[in-house]
Amino acid sequence: MAICRCKYHSPPREIKRTYVGFVLPVGYPDTALICGRCDKPALIWLDEKDTDEFHNGNRVFTGPNNFTKVKTKDDIIKGIGHLSQIKINLNDLEELL
């Protein structure tokens, strides 16, 4: 399940899921996708299953409780494969975005 957070509230530290990378929503930063914790443009954080689906060509992901679906751009921005856990700090995000 994907989750949407801005660069200031990333990466999410969820108990049930490990997020291994993020992708940009279509139109980022001028996107309708907004962070779940503030009003800034959101990144789409993917768990291991979503990352596998992304690498297999899926670009539409479901958020919590099937509230919404989000569409990504084609390139993954941060994350190294589906088995590695990432650590990102704000400086990394500033350089990438």
Steps between C-alpha positions, in 0.01 A plus 500: 500500500639837399501797733534869410730730694690820412878519515481643852291211636691222323565217529202376697580276793211260493484199730324270253699587187854576395519763230797437272484787253297781356383616160360831383132543422408618153547878483727531804549754653189654341284205601167448671658236725545654845692375805292315759653713777508852349398686184820462296533294176550131582739229388362147460673260738498134396532188712679186374193361320429835331864532395484158333181609320668826394793308350245282316340806337219595738465877544172519695502425874231487766525698822378405848141374531461519120425870546678597182731381225811685390691497172879527484751622248708228333829529686567397858678778685642335810523141612726215406308187414226336694706346781692801626377746758587863438601782728436846360571834657377841394828583318456190278148610409608856422759366254254259335210738469 
